[in-house]
Amino acid sequence: AGRTDEEIMIYKASQGYQDGSFAGYCTEDAEAEYPGAPPFPVPFMMGITTKFAAAFPDWKSQCLSITKNDDGTYTCLEQQIVGAMKADMPAIEGTPFPEIKLAEIPE
């Protein structure tokens, strides 16, 4: 209660990294970025996040706040809690992320 339609949509988008549904809230030319990284086209970023989600099935996205900016855009403060790796992660083409086998990770 007390949330605008825009805030509800932003919250729902923030929950869509693991299954790729975030892309459904974006325009075709939208970009997204990881902290400290350059922006990526959304389909490319969803290819990364869905592969991470398969290796980290307990991943949770927390939306901590949504703020409307003076220019009409919004800022969403999020925290990603990926949890323990529980499956192999394939190499992610176009990134420096190599394939990681769960069995090869030191305890």
N, CA and C of each residue as an Amber inpcrd file, in Angstrom:
protein
   321
   0.8460000  -1.1870000   0.0000000   0.0000000   0.0000000   0.0000000
   0.8850000   1.2430000   0.0000000   0.4020000   2.3010000  -0.6230000
   1.1240000   3.5480000  -0.6510000   2.1980000   3.6450000  -1.7180000
   2.2870000   2.6690000  -2.5960000   3.2970000   2.6980000  -3.6640000
   2.6350000   3.0840000  -4.9780000   3.3700000   3.8160000  -5.8130000
   2.8470000   4.1850000  -7.1240000   2.9830000   2.9960000  -8.0730000
   2.2870000   3.0510000  -9.1800000   2.4200000   2.0000000 -10.1950000
   3.8610000   1.8920000 -10.6770000   4.5380000   3.0320000 -10.8150000
   5.9280000   3.0230000 -11.2600000   6.8210000   2.3220000 -10.2410000
   6.6240000   2.6080000  -8.9540000   7.4320000   1.9730000  -7.9160000
   7.1970000   0.4640000  -7.8690000   5.9750000   0.0470000  -8.0510000
   5.6540000  -1.3910000  -8.0750000   6.3400000  -2.0560000  -9.2600000
   6.3050000  -1.4050000 -10.4160000   6.9510000  -1.9550000 -11.6040000
   8.4670000  -2.0500000 -11.3960000   9.0660000  -1.0200000 -10.8100000
  10.5120000  -1.0350000 -10.5630000  10.8600000  -2.1570000  -9.5910000
  10.0630000  -2.3280000  -8.5600000  10.3080000  -3.4330000  -7.6150000
  10.2490000  -4.7760000  -8.3410000   9.2120000  -4.9820000  -9.1470000
   9.0850000  -6.2530000  -9.8800000  10.2790000  -6.4690000 -10.8080000
  10.7170000  -5.4130000 -11.4740000  11.8890000  -5.5320000 -12.3530000
  13.1120000  -5.9370000 -11.5440000  13.2620000  -5.3770000 -10.3530000
  14.4420000  -5.6820000  -9.5340000  14.4840000  -7.1340000  -9.0770000
  13.3850000  -7.8290000  -9.2010000  13.3260000  -9.2380000  -8.8150000
  13.5390000 -10.1640000 -10.0070000  13.8150000  -9.6080000 -11.1910000
  13.8750000 -10.3990000 -12.4060000  15.2360000 -10.6800000 -12.9900000
  16.2850000 -10.5740000 -12.1900000  17.6170000 -10.8570000 -12.7270000
  17.8550000 -12.3520000 -12.8820000  17.4180000 -13.1210000 -11.9120000
  17.7150000 -14.5500000 -11.9190000  17.0260000 -15.2830000 -13.0700000
  15.7990000 -14.9370000 -13.3580000  15.0750000 -15.6380000 -14.4200000
  15.0410000 -14.8680000 -15.7390000  15.6760000 -13.7080000 -15.7670000
  15.7320000 -12.9140000 -16.9890000  14.5080000 -12.0630000 -17.2500000
  13.5000000 -12.1120000 -16.3640000  12.2730000 -11.3480000 -16.5950000
  12.4870000  -9.8350000 -16.4920000  13.6230000  -9.4090000 -15.9440000
  13.9730000  -7.9870000 -15.9120000  13.8590000  -7.3810000 -17.3130000
  14.2630000  -8.1320000 -18.3110000  14.2660000  -7.6270000 -19.6930000
  12.8750000  -7.2060000 -20.1490000  11.8500000  -7.8450000 -19.6400000
  10.4810000  -7.4980000 -20.0150000  10.0410000  -6.1170000 -19.5580000
  10.7910000  -5.5110000 -18.6670000  10.4760000  -4.1710000 -18.1670000
  11.2960000  -3.0940000 -18.8790000  12.0970000  -3.4940000 -19.8560000
  13.0380000  -2.5810000 -20.5050000  12.6890000  -2.3390000 -21.9680000
  13.1320000  -1.2000000 -22.4610000  13.0250000  -0.9370000 -23.8890000
  14.0790000  -1.7630000 -24.6110000  13.9390000  -1.9060000 -25.9110000
  14.8840000  -2.7180000 -26.6870000  16.3110000  -2.1890000 -26.6190000
  16.4690000  -0.8730000 -26.4480000  17.8080000  -0.2840000 -26.4300000
  18.3380000  -0.0370000 -25.0180000  17.6500000  -0.5500000 -24.0110000
  18.0580000  -0.3190000 -22.6190000  19.3850000  -0.9940000 -22.3040000
  20.1040000  -0.3770000 -21.3810000  21.3590000  -0.9320000 -20.8820000
  21.2610000  -1.0300000 -19.3630000  22.0320000  -1.9480000 -18.8040000
  22.1130000  -2.1050000 -17.3600000  23.5810000  -2.3490000 -17.0250000
  23.9250000  -2.1430000 -15.7670000  25.3320000  -2.3210000 -15.4100000
  25.4770000  -2.8850000 -14.0090000  26.5840000  -3.5730000 -13.8360000
  27.0020000  -4.0160000 -12.5100000  27.7970000  -2.8740000 -11.9010000
  27.8520000  -2.7760000 -10.5700000  28.6420000  -1.7050000  -9.9570000
  30.0900000  -1.7330000 -10.4570000  30.5560000  -0.5870000 -10.8980000
  31.9330000  -0.4620000 -11.3560000  32.1880000  -0.9380000 -12.7700000
  31.1640000  -1.4440000 -13.4360000  31.3230000  -1.9540000 -14.8040000
  30.6390000  -1.0070000 -15.7900000  31.0330000  -1.0600000 -17.0450000
  30.3400000  -0.2430000 -18.0420000  28.9490000  -0.8210000 -18.3160000
  28.0500000  -0.0270000 -18.8710000  26.7220000  -0.5410000 -19.2030000
  26.7780000  -1.6220000 -20.2830000  25.8980000  -2.6060000 -20.1620000
  25.7400000  -3.6830000 -21.1440000  24.3250000  -3.6160000 -21.7020000
  24.1060000  -4.0430000 -22.9460000  22.7300000  -4.2130000 -23.4140000
  22.0130000  -5.2130000 -22.4910000  20.7490000  -4.9670000 -22.2070000
  20.0050000  -5.8070000 -21.2670000  20.0230000  -7.2900000 -21.6560000
  19.8090000  -7.6670000 -22.9270000  19.8450000  -9.1070000 -23.2290000
  21.1930000  -9.7550000 -22.8700000  22.2900000  -9.0350000 -23.0940000
  23.6090000  -9.5570000 -22.7360000  23.7100000  -9.7290000 -21.2170000
  23.2590000  -8.7200000 -20.4750000  23.3120000  -8.8010000 -19.0200000
  22.4350000  -9.9330000 -18.4880000  21.2690000 -10.1440000 -19.0800000
  20.4100000 -11.2310000 -18.6230000  21.0490000 -12.5900000 -18.9240000
  21.8320000 -12.6780000 -19.9950000  22.5660000 -13.9040000 -20.2730000
  23.5670000 -14.2090000 -19.1720000  24.1570000 -13.1610000 -18.6150000
  25.0940000 -13.3360000 -17.5090000  24.3450000 -13.7260000 -16.2360000
  23.3240000 -12.9650000 -15.8880000  22.6510000 -13.1960000 -14.6070000
  21.9210000 -14.5320000 -14.5560000  21.3530000 -14.9680000 -15.6640000
  20.6600000 -16.2630000 -15.6270000  21.6520000 -17.4140000 -15.4640000
  22.8610000 -17.2660000 -16.0040000  23.8910000 -18.3010000 -15.7900000
  24.3730000 -18.2920000 -14.3460000  24.5480000 -17.1220000 -13.7870000
  24.9050000 -17.0470000 -12.3710000  23.7970000 -17.6690000 -11.5130000
  22.5460000 -17.3930000 -11.8390000  21.4270000 -17.9000000 -11.0420000
  21.3860000 -19.4220000 -11.0250000  21.7630000 -20.0650000 -12.1300000
  21.7780000 -21.5240000 -12.1670000  22.8370000 -22.0810000 -11.2150000
  23.9520000 -21.3840000 -11.0780000  25.0240000 -21.8310000 -10.1900000
  24.7790000 -21.4280000  -8.7330000  23.9980000 -20.3820000  -8.5470000
  23.6900000 -19.8650000  -7.2040000  22.1720000 -19.8480000  -7.0080000
  21.5440000 -21.0050000  -6.8170000  20.0790000 -21.0750000  -6.7990000
  19.4090000 -20.3990000  -5.6030000  20.1560000 -20.0550000  -4.5730000
  19.5600000 -19.3860000  -3.4120000  19.6470000 -17.8600000  -3.4980000
  20.0780000 -17.3530000  -4.6480000  20.2390000 -15.9160000  -4.8690000
  18.9260000 -15.1870000  -4.5760000  19.0410000 -14.0990000  -3.8020000
  17.8900000 -13.2490000  -3.5150000  18.2500000 -11.8030000  -3.8520000
  17.3080000 -11.1160000  -4.4460000  17.4670000  -9.6950000  -4.7260000
  16.6520000  -8.9180000  -3.7040000  17.2950000  -8.0000000  -3.0150000
  16.5770000  -7.1540000  -2.0730000  16.5120000  -5.7430000  -2.6300000
  15.3120000  -5.2220000  -2.7240000  15.0860000  -3.8360000  -3.1350000
  14.9680000  -3.0290000  -1.8420000  15.9870000  -2.2280000  -1.5460000
  16.0470000  -1.5070000  -0.2820000  15.3200000  -0.1690000  -0.3220000
  15.3200000   0.4780000  -1.4840000  14.6010000   1.7430000  -1.6180000
  14.4100000   2.0810000  -3.0830000  13.3860000   2.8580000  -3.3430000
  13.1120000   3.3930000  -4.6820000  12.8700000   4.8850000  -4.5090000
  13.6570000   5.6870000  -5.2060000  13.5820000   7.1360000  -5.0660000
  13.3290000   7.7660000  -6.4260000  12.3490000   8.6680000  -6.4850000
  12.1070000   9.4100000  -7.7260000  13.0490000  10.6110000  -7.7560000
  13.7830000  10.7420000  -8.8410000  14.7330000  11.8380000  -9.0090000
  14.0470000  13.0750000  -9.5710000  14.6920000  14.2220000  -9.4350000
  14.1200000  15.4830000  -9.9070000  13.8230000  15.4770000 -11.3970000
  14.5840000  14.6770000 -12.1730000  14.3840000  14.6520000 -13.6280000
  13.3230000  13.6410000 -14.0590000  12.6430000  13.0130000 -13.0970000
  11.5730000  12.0590000 -13.4250000  12.0290000  10.6170000 -13.4980000
  13.3300000  10.3840000 -13.4730000  13.8370000   9.0120000 -13.4470000
  13.7960000   8.4980000 -12.0120000  14.1120000   7.2160000 -11.8500000
  14.1140000   6.6110000 -10.5210000  15.4690000   5.9880000 -10.2330000
  15.8150000   5.9530000  -8.9680000  16.9820000   5.2300000  -8.4840000
  16.4870000   4.1180000  -7.5810000  16.9500000   2.8990000  -7.8500000
  16.5800000   1.7380000  -7.0460000  17.8360000   1.2390000  -6.3460000
  17.8370000   1.2740000  -5.0200000  18.9590000   0.7610000  -4.2440000
  18.6920000  -0.7120000  -3.9660000  19.6050000  -1.5550000  -4.4250000
  19.4180000  -3.0020000  -4.3090000  20.5930000  -3.6410000  -3.6020000
  20.3410000  -4.8010000  -3.0540000  21.4100000  -5.6500000  -2.5430000
  21.1760000  -7.0450000  -3.1050000  22.2170000  -7.6020000  -3.7080000
  22.1420000  -8.9480000  -4.2700000  22.8360000  -9.9090000  -3.3110000
  22.1130000 -10.8990000  -2.8380000  22.6500000 -11.8900000  -1.9080000
  22.6690000 -13.2080000  -2.6660000  23.8440000 -13.5660000  -3.1710000
  23.9190000 -14.7140000  -4.0780000  23.9570000 -16.0580000  -3.3730000
  24.4040000 -16.0970000  -2.1320000  24.4750000 -17.3740000  -1.4270000
  25.6200000 -18.2340000  -1.9330000  25.5800000 -19.4990000  -1.5480000
  26.6550000 -20.4320000  -1.9040000  26.4790000 -20.9700000  -3.3210000
  27.5970000 -21.1920000  -3.9920000  27.5750000 -21.8250000  -5.3080000
  27.2180000 -23.2940000  -5.1100000  26.2170000 -23.7840000  -5.8720000
  25.7500000 -25.1560000  -5.7030000  25.7510000 -25.9700000  -6.9930000
  26.2050000 -25.3540000  -8.0830000  26.2520000 -26.0480000  -9.3800000
  27.3670000 -25.4300000 -10.2110000  27.7730000 -26.1430000 -11.2460000
  28.7820000 -25.6240000 -12.1600000  28.2760000 -24.3530000 -12.8240000
  29.2090000 -23.4430000 -13.1060000  28.8540000 -22.2380000 -13.8450000
  29.5960000 -22.2650000 -15.1710000  28.8660000 -22.1540000 -16.2670000
  29.5450000 -22.1760000 -17.5640000  30.3300000 -20.8890000 -17.8020000
  31.2750000 -20.9450000 -18.7210000  31.9610000 -19.7310000 -19.1420000
  30.9150000 -18.7850000 -19.7320000  31.1340000 -17.5100000 -19.5470000
  30.1840000 -16.5230000 -20.0630000  30.8630000 -15.7770000 -21.2020000
  30.4610000 -16.1090000 -22.4070000  31.0640000 -15.5470000 -23.6130000
  30.9830000 -14.0260000 -23.5960000  32.0740000 -13.3910000 -23.9940000
  32.1160000 -11.9350000 -24.0460000  32.4780000 -11.2920000 -22.7190000
  32.8100000 -12.1130000 -21.7300000  33.2080000 -11.6090000 -20.4140000
  34.5010000 -12.3070000 -19.9910000  35.1100000 -11.8360000 -18.9140000
  36.2870000 -12.5490000 -18.4010000  35.9270000 -13.7230000 -17.4900000
  34.6370000 -14.0840000 -17.3860000  34.2170000 -15.1580000 -16.4880000
  34.4560000 -16.5220000 -17.1220000  35.3820000 -17.3080000 -16.5530000
  35.6410000 -18.6430000 -17.0930000  34.6320000 -19.6550000 -16.5500000
  34.6350000 -20.8340000 -17.1160000  33.8420000 -21.9230000 -16.5710000
  34.3830000 -22.2590000 -15.1790000  33.4900000 -22.5120000 -14.2640000
  33.8830000 -22.8950000 -12.9050000  33.1350000 -24.1600000 -12.5370000
  33.8780000 -25.2110000 -12.2510000  33.2950000 -26.4830000 -11.8280000
  33.1780000 -26.4840000 -10.3040000  32.0160000 -26.8140000  -9.8030000
  31.7780000 -26.8470000  -8.3610000  32.7750000 -27.7860000  -7.6880000
  33.0420000 -28.9090000  -8.2840000  33.9480000 -29.9100000  -7.6950000
  35.3780000 -29.4100000  -7.5670000  35.7400000 -28.3660000  -8.3190000
  37.1120000 -27.8510000  -8.2980000  37.3170000 -26.6900000  -7.3190000
  36.2570000 -26.2750000  -6.6520000  36.3770000 -25.1570000  -5.7050000
  36.9110000 -25.6820000  -4.3820000  37.9690000 -25.0610000  -3.8710000
  38.4980000 -25.5160000  -2.5730000  37.4770000 -25.2820000  -1.4510000
  37.5180000 -26.1510000  -0.4790000  36.5790000 -25.9800000   0.6430000
  37.0790000 -24.9790000   1.6380000
